Every structure is written in structure tokens, then in C-alpha cells.
Amino acid sequence: MPVKFDNYDPGDFYDELFLRRGEPRPEAAQLVEKFQFLPPEDLYRRQQAAQTAMLKMGATFNVYSDGQGTERILPFDVIPRIVSAPEWAVLERGLKQRVQALNLFIDDVYGEQKIIQDGIVPLELITSATGYLPPCRGTNQQGIWCHITGTDLVRDRSGQWYVLEDNMRCPSGVSYLLENRRVMKSSFPELFASLDIQPVDDYPSHLLETLLHIAPANIPQPTVVVLTPGMYNSAYFEHSFLAQQMGVELVEGRDLIVDEGYLKMQTTQG
């Protein structure tokens, strides 16, 4: 028997697939229709195939706090989360504005510190922060401090979006997003053929472009690397994935030395 949503009632909570009982949201109508013709065992088979693909790709992570120290496969939900194009356009503008504001704040803190001089933010609030790095004062980052920003979004019961937190120091997770999309394409290729879905696979090239842009002007051919604590780090899959996708070296701290004022990389060739 195919999957049926006839008796599914979203209640008074926001549901991303249904407006109300038996009425899909316009942007989810094709997806719901597709699932209506799928037997539950077929849906389960695709879910299992997706998890197996994640394992073979090495898309795993560690949760140190659970005391087990074992690698886990990235959870994959075969039913995608849909955000309509008009809704995403508003979100995208807001997120860009938010990141720009945060970036300008950091640029000022490590630069002219006008926000402190104007009495908006107390100096001790900055200098006492664990993430504040005094050696970065006065360094030229081409105005870009937030190279990667991971903004956590949540929705309330009415569907209103809220920012839960901004992760800017070293956010991880984009590699899982890219692999998730790749697996979704192979699980439901017909959906990608019939729907106008915004691509995400150009992310590594954008990241590389940003990192090349912030290199000092006197270095015509800068060397970009991905710095990793090593293979036992919980985000090592992401480190190796991004290095491979950008075509750059993956290095550990022991691979780097400072010699005569230059940061140098030790390779297998010296």
C-alpha cells in the first residue's frame, strides 16, 4: 500500500508540508504527491540506501560528551525540508544583513574601536571575552573576519523564523549539507528534475575565493590550507572534504613552522 496522509493532522503547530489536514502547502504539493504513490517499504529502502551511502562516503561525526567516543553516521531524513523561493529570498537578505553587521562589529573591535570610544560597548566587555585575541588588533583582513558563519534557525508554532545563535569562530557542518544534497539527488532524482531547486554545490569554490581574497596584497600566489587538529577530531570529515573540494592542502599544526618571519609548511618533499 502507498503512503497515505489522509489521516495526518498537523494540529495547531506549523507543518512544513501541510497547511491543514489533507491540504499540502503549494511548494510541497509535488513532493507529497510523489510520496502518495510510494509504498512504505520503498520509502524505507531509500532511507536505508541513503544511510549506507553516507557511511561509504565517510560522513561521520563524534559526540565526545556521550562517553562512548564512537563515530556515528550523519542522520539522514529522506523527507526533505522545503523552503519556498519567496520565503528564502527574505531569509537570505536578513541573514546577509546580520552577518554584515556582525562582521563590521568585529572589524571595529580589532580596528579603530569606535564602538568603545562612543560608549556603546564597554571596553572590559571586549577584553574579558574568551574569544578576544589581542594579537589580531590592527591586522588587515581585507574587512573580512566572518569567513564562514553558521546561523542556527528555528521556527515557532506559527512558522515564524528566529535566530537561535550565530556561529562564527569555527562553524562546522557545511560538508554534511553538501553530501546530504548529493544523496538526496540520488534517492529522488525525479524530484530534482521536476522542481526548481537552488543549487549548493558551488560552496567550496566560493569559500576558496574568499580565502584567496583576504591574502596580503604583496603575495601574488597565496597558498590556502585547511588546518585540522587531526583525524580524531569530530569534524575531521569536514576538514578533509573541504580541502579536497577546494584542491588545497590539509595540514595539522605539526606541519607548520615559522622560519625567518615566514609561515612555512612541511610536506612529504620537505
C-alpha positions in Angstrom: 0.0 0.0 0.0 1.3 3.5 -0.8 2.0 6.1 1.9 -1.2 7.9 2.9 -1.5 11.3 4.6 -5.3 11.3 4.7 -5.4 10.9 8.5 -2.5 13.1 9.2 -3.5 16.2 11.2 -0.8 18.9 11.8 -2.9 20.4 14.5 -2.2 24.0 15.5 1.6 23.7 15.0 3.3 24.9 11.9 3.9 22.0 9.5 6.3 22.4 6.6 4.4 20.0 4.3 0.7 20.6 5.2 -1.4 23.7 5.7 -4.1 21.6 7.4 -5.5 18.0 7.2 -5.3 16.8 3.6 -4.1 20.1 2.1 -0.4 20.3 1.2 1.4 23.6 1.1 1.8 24.7 -2.6 5.6 24.4 -2.5 5.3 20.9 -1.1 2.4 19.6 -3.3 4.7 17.7 -5.8 6.6 16.1 -3.0 3.5 14.9 -1.2 2.1 13.6 -4.4 5.3 11.7 -5.1 5.2 10.1 -1.6 1.5 9.2 -2.0 2.5 6.7 -4.7 5.4 5.2 -2.7 4.8 2.0 -0.7 6.2 2.4 2.8 8.8 -0.4 2.2 10.1 1.6 -0.8 10.5 4.7 1.3 12.3 2.7 4.0 14.6 1.1 1.3 15.6 4.6 0.1 16.2 5.7 3.6 18.5 2.7 4.3 20.3 3.2 1.0 20.9 6.9 1.8 22.3 6.0 5.2 24.6 3.4 3.6 25.8 6.0 1.1 26.6 8.3 4.0 28.7 5.6 5.6 30.6 4.8 2.5 31.3 8.5 1.9 32.7 8.7 5.4 30.1 11.3 6.5 30.5 10.5 10.2 31.0 12.6 13.4 31.9 12.1 17.0 29.9 13.2 20.1 32.5 13.4 22.8 30.0 14.1 25.6 28.3 10.7 25.3 31.3 8.9 26.8 31.3 6.3 24.1 33.7 8.0 21.7 32.3 6.1 18.7 31.8 7.5 15.3 28.2 8.0 14.2 26.8 8.2 10.7 25.3 11.5 9.8 21.5 11.2 10.3 19.6 11.5 7.0 15.9 12.3 6.7 14.6 11.0 3.4 11.7 13.6 3.6 13.4 16.9 2.8 12.7 20.2 4.4 11.3 22.6 1.9 11.7 26.4 2.0 9.8 28.2 -0.8 11.8 30.7 -3.0 9.9 33.8 -1.8 10.4 32.8 1.8 14.1 32.0 1.3 14.6 35.4 -0.5 13.5 37.2 2.7 15.6 34.9 4.9 18.7 35.3 2.7 18.5 39.1 2.7 18.1 39.1 6.5 21.0 36.7 7.1 23.3 38.7 4.8 22.4 41.8 6.7 23.0 40.1 10.0 26.4 38.7 9.0 27.5 42.0 7.6 26.6 43.8 10.9 28.5 41.2 13.0 31.5 41.4 10.6 31.6 45.2 10.9 31.4 44.9 14.7 34.4 42.5 14.8 36.3 44.7 12.3 35.8 47.7 14.5 36.8 45.8 17.7 40.1 44.8 16.1 40.5 48.2 14.3 39.5 51.7 15.4 37.3 50.6 18.2 34.8 53.4 17.6 32.0 51.4 19.3 34.1 51.5 22.5 35.0 55.2 22.2 31.4 56.1 21.7 30.5 54.3 24.9 28.1 51.8 23.2 30.1 48.7 24.3 32.3 48.8 27.4 36.0 48.1 26.9 36.0 45.4 29.7 33.2 43.5 28.0 35.5 43.1 24.9 38.8 42.4 26.7 37.3 39.9 29.1 35.7 37.8 26.4 37.4 34.4 26.0 37.3 34.7 22.2 39.0 38.1 22.1 42.5 37.8 20.6 44.7 40.9 21.3 47.3 39.9 18.7 44.7 40.4 16.0 44.5 44.2 16.7 45.5 46.2 13.7 45.8 43.2 11.3 44.5 43.7 7.8 41.8 41.1 6.9 40.5 43.0 3.9 37.5 43.8 6.0 36.5 40.1 6.2 36.5 38.4 9.6 33.5 36.2 9.3 34.8 33.9 6.6 32.2 31.3 7.5 29.1 31.9 9.5 26.8 29.2 10.7 23.4 30.7 11.7 21.1 28.4 13.6 17.5 29.0 12.6 14.3 27.7 14.4 10.6 28.1 13.8 7.9 28.6 16.3 4.4 27.1 16.2 3.2 29.8 13.8 6.0 29.3 11.3 7.9 32.5 12.3 11.7 32.2 11.9 14.1 33.1 14.7 17.8 33.1 15.0 18.9 30.7 17.8 22.6 31.6 17.6 25.4 32.8 15.4 28.4 30.5 15.0 31.3 32.4 13.5 34.6 31.3 15.2 34.8 27.8 13.5 31.4 26.6 12.5 31.2 23.1 11.0 28.5 21.3 9.1 28.5 22.6 5.5 30.2 19.4 4.2 27.3 17.4 5.6 24.9 19.7 3.9 26.6 19.2 0.5 26.8 15.4 1.0 23.1 15.4 2.1 22.1 17.1 -1.1 24.2 14.6 -3.2 22.5 11.7 -1.5 19.1 13.3 -1.9 19.7 13.7 -5.6 20.4 10.0 -6.0 17.5 9.0 -3.8 14.9 11.1 -5.6 16.3 12.2 -9.0 12.8 12.7 -10.3 12.1 15.5 -7.8 15.2 17.4 -8.9 14.1 17.0 -12.5 10.7 18.4 -11.9 11.4 21.1 -9.2 13.5 24.3 -9.5 15.8 23.6 -6.5 18.5 26.1 -5.7 22.0 24.5 -6.0 24.5 24.4 -3.2 27.4 22.5 -4.7 29.4 25.7 -5.6 30.1 26.4 -1.9 33.7 25.2 -1.9 34.7 27.5 -4.8 33.1 30.5 -3.0 35.0 29.7 0.2 38.3 29.4 -1.7 37.6 32.7 -3.5 37.1 34.4 -0.1 40.2 32.9 1.4 42.3 34.0 -1.6 40.8 37.5 -1.4 42.0 38.1 2.2 45.6 37.2 1.4 48.1 40.1 1.8 48.4 42.2 -1.4 52.2 41.5 -1.7 51.6 37.8 -2.1 50.7 37.2 -5.8 50.1 33.5 -5.4 48.9 32.8 -1.9 48.8 29.2 -0.5 45.5 28.3 1.1 45.3 25.3 3.5 42.8 23.7 5.8 44.1 23.5 9.3 42.8 20.4 11.2 43.6 19.0 14.7 43.8 15.6 13.1 41.9 12.5 12.2 40.5 12.0 15.7 38.7 15.4 15.7 34.9 15.2 15.4 34.9 17.5 12.3 37.8 15.7 10.5 35.5 14.5 7.8 34.6 18.2 7.0 38.2 19.3 7.1 39.3 16.6 4.6 36.2 17.1 2.5 36.7 20.9 2.1 40.4 20.5 1.4 39.6 18.0 -1.3 36.8 20.1 -2.8 38.9 23.3 -2.9 42.0 21.4 -4.1 44.2 22.7 -1.2 46.5 21.0 1.4 45.1 19.6 4.6 47.6 20.3 7.4 48.0 19.8 11.1 49.8 22.1 13.5 52.9 19.9 13.4 53.1 20.5 9.6 53.6 24.3 10.1 56.7 26.1 11.3 57.7 29.8 11.5 61.1 30.5 9.9 62.6 33.9 9.5 59.2 35.6 9.9 57.5 33.3 7.4 54.9 30.6 8.0 56.1 27.5 6.2 54.5 24.1 5.5 56.3 20.9 5.8 55.3 18.4 3.1 56.4 14.8 2.2 59.0 16.5 0.0 60.4 18.7 2.7 
